[in-house]
């Protein structure tokens, strides 16, 4: 019987021949936590009475969710993290380094065929690099930190095939919002998702990260993409050595619980309306909705490609005077590249507020909490009530191009006319 990518990776890491719905214990290749989850992880690790980390080169902590610290309570958590990493001699990515899901791949901690767990729900992002990566609770990750292993129920796999060419003004964010709208927020619960088709093959790595990042928004454990020349070129551009033989591909006779096909050429700019990610509509149907705040960043769309798209539009257009616009580069590396390209200077001249590389306003602990009744258009991956710190505000999710176009018009609008 043929195997899916997830079945193969979990077979390799368990040392057994496994298939969907089996429960196995696997060796993990890398794990991490961030400042929103590290406090509980440290407490759980201590309760285990573990006196060492399984491999201090295979675990790191990242301060990204509330960076810099907005209050004394958060500062205490940050101190707790710093004390922990000093004691166990593990890597800490400090304030200003960026979002965990950007910097962990940038530093070469994730490679094809790996098994990665993280105390953050969007750990599935690394599926874009052909890894099985999934979010877990802090206590589960603490067990992985102590033992180097964890248990997994081998997920069934949904195969998603996307063919056709994306239209001008339509991007990977529109594609994944469209798919989530069709499959719904629980349409792939506890599934692995594998993405195929000419559309996926033609996406840049930055765009692929966006696809894999949002797999969890339809309930999936992972969002895996095959390794190809774009994958290898990405590793090469980041000076990361990788063995191409580590890549994992599904068998031709692999068993899928669902196989779903989409035509990308028919997809238009999409927007997820409050207060769920699968509440998706065409941007053109929402053009009467006033925008008070725009946000470009997060683990979904804070990459260099996203900043370049925004800069191309803003080079000849100005932001509506009513709109507050915040940008959070996803990492220090991306920030520095954007400075060299003149993007940051352009943003500042257009009245945009640049915040430290990290999660920024997305998580709602600091930086850009909206007022009651305000409408925010954001490149983030979630728009639940209170997500940005105010349950009386409304969050709309869209691509970087749609966010910038909407900030220019002062209301939701499609980006084609600005490109």
N, C-alpha and C positions, 0 to 999 in steps of 0.2 A: 504494500500500500504506500502510495506517494505521500510526501509530507509538505506542509506549508513552511514558510520561513520561520515562524514562531516554534513550530514543532521541532524543526531541525536545531535551532539554537538551544532550546530547552533540553533536547536529547543530548547534545554535546556537553552541556553544563551539568547535567545530572548523571552522565555516564550510563544512561539507559536509553533504550529505544521507546520513546513515548509518543502518544497521540493525544488529541483533544479530549479534555475532561479528566485526564489522569492527574493525580496530585503527586508532585515530586519535590525533592530537596535538591537545590542547585547551588553550585559555586558561583559567586558573583564576581564580576570584573571591576566594577567601580560603584561607589555610592557617595551620596552627599546630603547635606541639609542646608537650609537657609535660615535667616534670622527669625522668620516667623514660625519655624518648626524646631530649631536647634535646642531651645530651652527644654522642651519635653524630651527630645532625643537624649540630651545629657543626663537628665533625671532617670530616664529608663535605662540607659547604659550603666549608671551607678547602681541601680537596683539589681541589675544582673550580676553585680559584684565582679564584673570583668576588670582585669587589671592591665589589659592591653588591647590595642586595636589590631585586627587580623593582619592588616598591612597598611602602614601609614602613608604609603604612596597611592593607595587605592580608595582613599576617603578624603573629602575636603568639606569645608564650610564656606558659605558665602553670605556676606552682609549686603543685601540688595533690596529687601522689601521696605525697610524703613531706614534709608541711608541718604544723608546723615540722620542721626537719631532725632525724632521729634519731641521726645519727652524722657523723663527720668526712668520710667519703667523699662522702656526700650533700651536705654543706655545700660541698664543693669544686665539685660539679656546679652547685649553686645560684649560687655565685660566678661560675662560667664563663658561666652564663646572663646574669647581671647585667652582666658585662663585655661580652658580645656585644650586648645590647640598647642599652647606652650607645654602643657603637661605631657601630651601624647605626641608632640612633634608632627602635626599634620598641617597641611596647607590651609591657610585662611585667605580668602579674597576679601580684602578690606573695602570700606566705603569708597565709592567712586570707581571700583573695578568694573562694575556692570551687573547685568542680570545673569543669574546662574546658568540659564539655558543657552546663553550666548558664550560666556567665557569658558565653560567646561569643554565644549567642542573646540573652541579656539586654542586652548592649551593642550589639545591632543589627548584628553582623557577618554574620549569615546571613538571607537573605530568599528568598522563592519564586523558583524558576527558576535559582538560583545553582548553581555547581559548586565544591564545597569539598573539600579534602583535609586530613587531619590525621594526625600521627604518633601515633595512638591508635586501637585497633580499634573503639571505640564512636562514632567520628565519624558513623556512620550515624544517630545520634540526630536530626540536623537534617532528616532526611527528613520528620519531623512538620511541618516548616514548608514542605514542598513543594520542598525542595532536593535535588539529587543530591550527597550527601556520603558520603565513604568513607574508611576508614583505609588508610594506606600505611606502608611501612617508612621509617625515618628518612632513609635515603639518597635514596629516591624523593622524599620531601617536600623534602629539601635542594635537589634539582634544580628543584622547583617554586618554592622560595624564591628561587633564583638567576635563573630564566628566566621565571617566570610561566606556564609551560606544563608539561604532562606527558602521557604516553601512556596511553591507556585502551583496553582491549578492551571494546567495547560489550556489556553483559551481556544475556542473555536474561531475560525477565521472568516471574515467577510472580505471578498475580493471586489475591489472597486476599479472599474476600467473607465478611463476618460480619454476620448478621442476628439479630434477637431481643434481648430485654432481659436484661441481667445481673441475676442474683438478688441479694437482700440478702446482704451479706457477700462478694460476688464482685466483683473489681475488674479493671482492665486488666492487672495483673500475673498474675492467674489466667488471663486470656484468652491472653496471650502464652505463658505456660508450657504451657498446654493445646495450643496450636498447635505449639510446638516439640516437645512430646512426641509429637504425631501425625506431624509431618514429619521428625523426627530432626535431629541436630546437623549432618548434611551433606545434608539434604534439599533445600536451595536453594543449594548451593555455586556461587559466582560468578554467582548470579542477582541481578537487582534484584527486590525484592518491592513490590507495590503493594497497599495495604489499602483495601477498599471495604465498603459495606453500612451499614445503619441503625445498627448498634452502633458502628461507627467514627465515623460522623457525630455521634452523641450523646455521644461522649467529650469531656471537657475537654481543653485543650491539655496540661496536666500529664500526664494519662492517655495522650495520644497520644505524648508523648515516651517514655514507658515502652515502648510498642509498638515504635516505631522503633528505640529503643536496643538491643533484644534481637534485632533481625533478624539480626545477625551470628552469633547463637548457633545459627542453623540454616544457617549458611554464606553468608548473603546479603551482597552488597556494599552494598546500601542497603535502606531500609525507608520507602518514600515514601507520603505521604497527600495527597490533594487539598486545595488551599486552599479555605476556605469562610468563613462569617461568624465561626466560632470562631477561625480563624486571624487574620482581620483584627482581631477584638476583642482578641486577645492582643497584637498589635503596638501597638494603640491604648493598651492598659493599661500598656504599657512605654514609651509615648511615642516609639515608633520609626516614622519615616515610611517608608511602603512604597507602591510603585506596584502596584495590583491587576492591572494588565495584565501584570505580570511572572510571574504564576502560569501554570503549565504543566499541561495536562490531556491525558490519553490520548485518541487518536481512537477512535471507536466500533468501527472495524474493525481496531484494533491487534492484532497477533499475540502471543499469550502461549504460553509453553512448557507452562504448567499453569494451570488455573483450579480453585481449591479453595474449597469453601463450608463454613462452620461455623455451627451454631446456638448462639448465646451463652446462650440461656435454659436450656440443659441443662448448662452448665458450673458446677461447684462449686469451692470453694476448693482450690487446687492447691499441691503442694509438689514441688520438684525435689530428689531424694535424692542423697547422695554417690555417685559423684564426677563426675557429668556432668549438664549442664543438661537433657538430654532424658530423664533417668531420672525421669520425672514420675509422681506418684501423687496420689490424693485425700488431702487433709489428714485426713479422717475415718478413713482406713485406717492412720494413723500415730500415733494418739493415745496409744500406750504409750511413745513415745520421749521420754526425759527431755531437757530443755534446760538447758544450763549458761550460755550466753551468747546475748544477742539484740542485733542491730544494725539500726538504722534510718538509712538514708542512701544514699550513692553516686549515680552518674550515672543510675541507674535509678529510684530512689525516695527522693530526699532533698528533694523539692519541698514547697512550702507545703501543697498539698493533702494530701500524705502525712502531714505533721506534724499537720495538723488532724484527720485521721482517727484518728491515735494519741491525740491529746489528748481527743477525744470519749469514747474508751474509758477512758482513764486518769482522767478526771474523777471517775468513781465506782468505780474499781477500783485495787488496788495490785499492784505487781510481787511475784512470789514471792521470798522472801528468799534463795533459793539462786541466783537468776539475776542475772548481771551484764548490765546493759543500757546500751548506748552509742548515742548519737545524734550524727550529723554533719550539720548543715544543709548543703545543697548549695551555697549561696552566701551571701555577706555580706548581700545584699539580702533573701534568704529569712530569714536569721537575725534581721535587724532587724524584719521584719514579724512573725515569730513572737514576738519579745519584746513588741511592742506588743499582740499578741493575748493575752498572758499564758501562752502555750504553754510557753515556756522555763522560766518560774517553776514551772509545774505539773510539768514533767518533773523539775526539780531536787528538788522536794518529794517526788516519787515515788522518788527515789534513783537517777535516771538520770544517767550521766556525759555531759556535753556536750563534744564536742571541736571544734577549730577547723573552720570550713567547709573542705571538701576531701574527698578520697577516704577518709580515716579508716582503719579497720581492713581495708577491702576488699582492698587490694593486699598487705597482709602485711609491710610494712616497719617499722611502728610501730603504736602505738595499738590495744590489744586483741588481741594475738596469743594464741590459745587454748592451753591445756595439752594434753598427750597424752590422747587418749581423750575429750576434751570434745566435746559437740554444740553447734553454733552454728546459730541460725536467723536468717537475714539477708535484707534486701531487695535484696541485690546481684544481679548478673547472671551470676556464675560461682561454681562450687563445686568446681573441680578440686582434686586433692590438693595441699596446700601453698598454696593460694590466699591464705589469711589468715596465712601465715607458719609453719604447722606441718602437715606432711604426715601427722601422726598424729592430727589432729583431723578432725571430720566437719562439713561445712557443708550445711545445708538452706536452700533458697531459697523465699521466699514473699512474699505481699503485706504491706504495712505492717499491715493489720488482723490478719492471721494471725500475724505476728511479735509484735505486742503481746498478742494473746490467749494465745499460747503462753508469753510471759514471765509473764503473770498466773498461768496454771495450773502453770507449771514443766515442762510437757511440750507437745508439738505438739497443737494443738487448733484447731477451726474457730471463726471469730470471730462467728458469727451471734448467739450468746447474749449477747455483750457490746455489741452495737450497738443 
